[in-house]
Every structure is written in structure tokens, then in C-alpha cells.
Amino acid sequence: MFRFLEREFKDFLGDLGKRFVRRTQKKMNTLFLSIMILEYTRLSVEFLHDGNLEAALEDFHNTGKNTGKGIMDEHLDAASYVLSKSLSETPRMAKIFWYIAMGEDIPRKNIRFIPKGTEGNEYDILTWTFENSCIFCAASTEEKDIDINKESMGNQTWGGQCAGIFESIMQSVQDYVRNDYEVKVEETKCIMRGDSENEYKMYFIPR
């Protein structure tokens, strides 16, 4: 009973707090984010990786890991009231972080926690998709200067550029609450690779 009340209270505080923080911080527009990602990749392909898109995307993924860690290191103490050791509450935490960053709610059906073994999965997994289209490739579908497709991306995905940010943010949370997990994130479906939708999976791997 106490755990239920604690969870309900955290839900209330998180819902209230995310709106307050969103109002008081700098705003990020989804179209601007998509354009920024495209331009960063274009410059990286041209000037740093000799036309190799796969290498540029891998570099961006690794840069994202450092970015996400820097973001969370500044705010973990302030966010402690909505954090939890329970992996089953990761959808709630992810929704709060996403709203603060983007000002959008993730529909319940688009994000879910899959406990280890539930669907034959080896690890606990958080999986999510975006409604209608992927915000990370919204400005890239008509791109002509970079050849963006399954072949040119190799083992990378377009949204995988931001997977590093998601990964390091949740890794910081797990370390903060003293959970001994290594967090890995990958985009398992990518519109720019020809899939009909995009899908991300976050794996919680025991250390």
C-alpha cells in the first residue's frame, strides 16, 4: 500500500514539476531540432569523415553520450523526487524527461516497459515509438546533398544519432539511484532505412 501511494505521489509531483520546469527553461522546437541534426550531420560528413555517412552517424552517437551525461549531472539532485530504483517506473521517468525537453507528452501506447523474459527478451527493456513520423528525420526526407539510405548508413540509423543522449541520460539515473545496470539504447526501426515506423529499445543489462 505504501509503495502504491509513493508511486501515485511521484506521478503527481512529476506531472506538476515537468510543466513548471518546461515553462522556466529554454524551449526546443521539434522542427528546429531536426534541422539542427541534419546540418550537424552534413558538416560532419563533409569536413570530418570524407563523405562517409556511417562514420559521421557513429561519431554523433558517441557525442550524444557525453551530451546526455552533461545534462543530467546538472539536474539529478533537483529531479530526485521523481526518480525510482524500480525499472517498471522507467516509462514515467522517460515521459517526464521528454516533456521537459520537448514540451510533448508521449502517448501511453507508445512507451512500455517489458520485464525480462516476458516476450522472450534476455534483459528488461523500455521500448517506445513516436506518433506519425520520427521527429529526428522530419527535415531529412527531402535532403539532396547527402545520400541517406540503408546502404549509406551501414550499421547506423538516423535516429541513432540521439540514442546516445537517451542512453547516457538513463545511465546517469541508474547510477544515481544505485542500480547496477549498464544501459544500452538502439533504434531498432528507422524510417530513413525504409521501415514504416521508428522504434527505440533501451536495454538494462546487469553488470
C-alpha positions in Angstrom: 0.0 0.0 0.0 2.8 2.4 0.9 4.6 1.7 -2.4 1.4 2.4 -4.3 0.9 5.7 -2.5 4.5 6.6 -3.0 4.2 5.9 -6.8 1.0 8.0 -7.0 2.6 10.9 -5.2 5.7 10.8 -7.5 3.3 10.7 -10.5 1.6 13.8 -9.2 4.8 15.6 -8.4 6.3 14.7 -11.8 3.3 15.9 -13.7 3.3 19.2 -11.8 7.1 19.6 -11.9 7.6 18.9 -15.6 5.3 21.7 -16.6 7.0 24.2 -14.2 10.5 23.3 -15.5 9.3 23.4 -19.1 7.9 27.0 -18.6 11.1 28.2 -17.0 13.7 26.8 -19.3 14.8 27.4 -22.9 12.5 25.8 -25.4 13.4 23.3 -28.1 11.3 23.2 -31.2 11.0 19.8 -32.9 11.5 21.1 -36.4 14.5 23.1 -35.3 15.9 20.0 -33.7 15.5 18.0 -36.9 17.2 20.8 -38.9 20.0 21.1 -36.4 20.7 17.3 -36.6 20.7 17.4 -40.4 23.1 20.3 -40.5 25.4 18.8 -37.9 25.5 15.6 -39.9 26.0 17.4 -43.2 29.1 19.2 -41.8 30.4 16.1 -40.2 30.1 14.1 -43.4 31.8 16.8 -45.5 34.6 18.0 -43.3 35.4 15.3 -40.7 34.6 11.9 -42.4 35.4 12.3 -46.1 31.8 11.7 -47.3 31.3 8.6 -45.0 27.8 9.0 -43.5 28.1 5.8 -41.4 31.2 7.2 -39.7 29.5 10.6 -39.1 26.5 8.9 -37.5 28.6 6.8 -35.3 30.6 9.9 -34.2 27.3 11.8 -33.5 26.1 8.8 -31.4 29.2 9.0 -29.2 29.0 12.7 -28.9 25.4 12.3 -27.7 26.6 10.1 -24.8 28.7 13.0 -23.5 25.9 15.5 -24.1 23.3 13.5 -22.2 25.6 12.9 -19.2 26.4 16.6 -19.0 22.7 17.5 -19.0 21.8 15.0 -16.2 24.8 15.8 -14.0 23.5 19.3 -13.5 19.9 18.3 -12.7 19.9 14.9 -10.9 19.6 16.3 -7.4 16.7 18.5 -8.4 15.0 15.6 -10.1 15.5 13.1 -7.3 11.9 13.4 -6.2 10.6 11.7 -9.4 13.4 9.1 -9.7 13.0 5.4 -8.7 15.0 2.3 -8.4 12.2 0.3 -9.9 12.7 -0.4 -13.6 9.0 -0.7 -14.0 8.7 3.1 -13.5 11.1 4.0 -16.3 8.2 4.9 -18.6 7.1 7.5 -16.2 10.6 8.9 -15.8 11.1 8.9 -19.6 7.8 10.7 -20.2 8.8 13.5 -17.7 12.3 14.0 -19.2 10.8 14.1 -22.7 8.2 16.6 -21.8 10.8 18.9 -20.2 13.0 18.7 -23.3 10.3 18.9 -26.0 7.1 20.1 -24.4 5.2 17.0 -25.7 3.5 14.1 -24.0 4.3 10.6 -25.1 1.1 8.6 -25.6 0.7 5.7 -23.2 0.5 3.2 -26.1 3.9 4.5 -27.5 6.0 3.6 -24.5 6.1 0.5 -22.4 8.3 -1.5 -20.0 8.9 -5.2 -20.9 10.2 -7.2 -17.9 12.9 -9.8 -18.6 11.6 -12.9 -20.2 8.1 -11.6 -20.8 8.4 -11.7 -24.6 11.5 -13.9 -24.8 13.7 -10.9 -24.1 17.0 -11.6 -22.3 17.0 -8.2 -20.5 14.5 -5.8 -19.1 13.5 -3.4 -21.9 11.9 0.0 -22.3 10.6 0.4 -25.8 9.0 3.5 -27.5 7.9 5.0 -30.8 6.8 8.4 -31.9 3.4 9.3 -33.3 3.1 9.5 -37.1 6.7 10.2 -38.0 10.2 10.4 -36.4 11.0 14.0 -35.3 14.7 13.3 -35.8 14.3 12.8 -39.6 11.4 15.2 -40.3 13.7 17.7 -42.1 15.8 15.0 -43.8 13.4 13.1 -46.0 13.8 15.6 -48.9 17.6 16.0 -48.3 19.5 16.0 -51.6 23.1 16.9 -50.5 23.6 13.7 -48.5 22.7 10.3 -49.8 20.7 9.0 -46.9 19.5 5.4 -47.2 20.1 1.9 -45.7 23.2 1.4 -47.7 24.9 4.7 -46.9 24.1 4.4 -43.2 25.6 1.0 -42.9 25.1 -0.3 -39.3 23.8 3.1 -38.1 20.3 4.6 -38.1 19.3 8.2 -38.4 17.6 8.4 -35.0 20.5 6.5 -33.6 22.3 9.9 -33.5 20.2 10.7 -30.5 20.2 7.3 -29.0 23.4 8.2 -27.3 21.7 11.0 -25.5 18.9 8.8 -24.3 21.4 6.1 -23.2 23.6 8.4 -21.1 20.6 10.2 -19.5 19.1 6.9 -18.2 22.6 5.6 -17.3 23.0 8.6 -15.1 19.7 7.9 -13.5 20.5 4.3 -12.8 23.9 5.2 -11.3 22.3 7.9 -9.2 19.7 5.5 -7.7 22.5 2.9 -7.3 21.1 0.3 -9.7 23.9 -1.9 -11.1 22.8 -1.8 -14.7 24.6 -0.9 -17.9 22.1 0.9 -20.2 22.2 0.4 -24.0 19.9 2.1 -26.5 19.3 1.4 -30.1 16.9 2.4 -32.8 15.5 -0.9 -34.0 13.3 0.5 -36.7 14.2 3.6 -38.8 12.1 5.4 -41.4 15.2 6.5 -43.2 16.3 2.9 -43.6 12.9 2.0 -45.2 10.9 0.9 -42.1 7.3 2.1 -41.9 7.8 3.5 -38.4 10.6 4.2 -36.0 11.2 2.3 -32.7 13.7 2.6 -29.9 14.7 0.0 -27.3 16.5 0.6 -24.1 18.2 -2.4 -22.6 19.0 -2.7 -18.8 21.9 -5.1 -18.7 23.0 -6.4 -15.2 26.7 -5.6 -14.6 
